[in-house]
Amino acid sequence: MIRQLRGEITQIEDNALIVDVGGVGYLVYSPTLTTQHTLHTDTLLHTYLAVRETALDLYGFATAVERRLFELLLTVPKIGPKSALAIMCQASPTLLIEQIATKEPAQLHKLSGIGKKTCENVVNHLHEKLGDLSEHVAPAKPIDAKQADAIDALVALGYDAASARDIVQTLSTDDNSVNDIITKALQKLP
């Protein structure tokens, strides 16, 4: 099994990279929206090889913790590699681990593409399996009702939930209305 890959990133696509390793270009599915990759730089990806009847698909992650979280998602019934990658593209490892550890699927459900039933399955199935994984990720600050409303509004405007959550968490809710938080977040979002 291929567990890591070191090479030059020659192409970046939506949720996929082409990594040149010794003249061979490997297609590696990766959460490119939540991880910063730069063209023509050397990278080390922690990988998971999914073997199917008709294909060998390689999934790559910036850290071993992300790879382990991906492997845990694969143990949830009805979640395959593509679904697990979609979940990791929408939710940061910190958010996933936090929601699983606290058995609170609410924030996961708010992310586009992740249904309520799937979120509940992920949280319930992985709560006992999380183990020491939560020690590797700094806990995210809890969000209050104003921040949750602002994140929902930003997602409705087309921003991805992970970026919206990260920006909104940096803003103070003291003496700020939801509209003020949204306005300040829009100034910081690309």
Buried (B, 14 or more C-beta within 10 A) or exposed (E): EEEEBEBBBEEBEEBBBBBBEEEEBBBBBBBBBBBEBEEEEEBEBBBBEBEEEEEEBBBBBBBEBBBBBBBBBBEBEEBEBEBBBBBBBBBBBBBBBBBBBBEBBEBBBBBEEBEEEBBBBBBEBBEEEBEEBBEBBEEBEEBEEBBBBBBBBBBEEEBBBBBBBBBBBEBEBEEBEBEBBBEBBBEEBE
